[in-house]
Amino acid sequence: MSAFCDDADVADRLENVKMRSQETADEFETARRRAKKCKQVFERIRKERFDRFMNCFEHVSNRIDDVYKVHLLSMFYISSLCSSLALLIG
């Protein structure tokens, strides 16, 4: 009779271990899915921020380029004007 009880106890313990193992596997799968979703959201936000930064950077870069060109042209004209005046005066 004792052997029968031991077998029943072992069977119950084995069943409990199987159930806990399945629960753990289910929890792991749920955590894996959540982590994957979080990573996708993170990557989407990172890409949006990068795109916005690059748009802003390009805009600023273009404006600086325009201002630089105008500044160089005006310096060229001033230099030419000074040279012309020097020739007229001198």
C-alpha positions in Angstrom: 0.0 0.0 0.0 2.9 2.3 0.8 4.3 1.9 -2.7 0.9 2.8 -4.2 0.8 6.1 -2.2 4.3 6.9 -3.2 3.4 6.4 -6.8 0.4 8.6 -6.4 2.4 11.3 -4.7 5.1 11.1 -7.4 2.3 11.3 -10.1 0.8 14.3 -8.4 4.2 16.0 -8.0 4.9 15.3 -11.7 1.6 16.8 -12.7 2.3 19.8 -10.6 5.7 20.2 -12.2 4.2 19.9 -15.6 1.6 22.5 -14.8 4.2 24.9 -13.4 6.4 24.3 -16.4 3.5 25.2 -18.8 2.6 28.3 -16.7 6.2 29.4 -16.9 6.4 28.8 -20.6 3.2 30.8 -21.1 4.5 33.6 -18.9 7.7 33.6 -20.9 5.9 33.7 -24.2 3.7 36.6 -22.9 6.8 38.5 -21.7 8.6 37.8 -25.1 5.6 39.2 -27.0 5.5 42.3 -24.8 9.2 42.9 -25.2 8.9 42.5 -29.0 6.1 45.0 -29.1 8.1 47.5 -26.9 11.1 47.1 -29.1 8.9 47.9 -32.2 7.5 51.0 -30.5 10.9 52.1 -29.5 12.3 51.6 -33.0 9.3 53.5 -34.5 9.8 56.5 -32.2 13.6 56.4 -32.7 13.1 56.6 -36.5 10.5 59.4 -36.2 12.9 61.4 -34.0 15.8 60.8 -36.4 13.7 61.8 -39.4 12.6 65.0 -37.6 16.1 65.9 -36.6 17.4 65.4 -40.1 14.6 67.5 -41.6 15.5 70.3 -39.1 19.2 69.9 -39.7 18.8 70.1 -43.4 16.6 73.2 -43.2 19.1 74.9 -40.9 22.0 73.9 -43.1 20.3 75.3 -46.2 19.5 78.6 -44.5 23.1 78.9 -43.3 24.3 78.2 -46.9 22.0 80.9 -48.2 23.2 83.4 -45.7 26.8 82.5 -46.3 26.4 83.0 -50.1 24.7 86.4 -49.6 27.4 87.4 -47.3 30.2 86.4 -49.7 28.5 88.2 -52.6 28.1 91.4 -50.6 31.7 91.2 -49.5 32.7 90.7 -53.2 30.6 93.8 -54.2 32.0 95.9 -51.4 35.5 94.9 -52.4 34.8 95.6 -56.0 33.3 99.0 -55.1 36.3 99.9 -53.0 38.6 98.9 -55.8 36.6 101.0 -58.3 36.6 104.0 -56.0 40.3 103.7 -55.5 40.9 103.7 -59.2 38.6 106.7 -59.6 40.2 108.6 -56.8 43.8 107.6 -57.4 
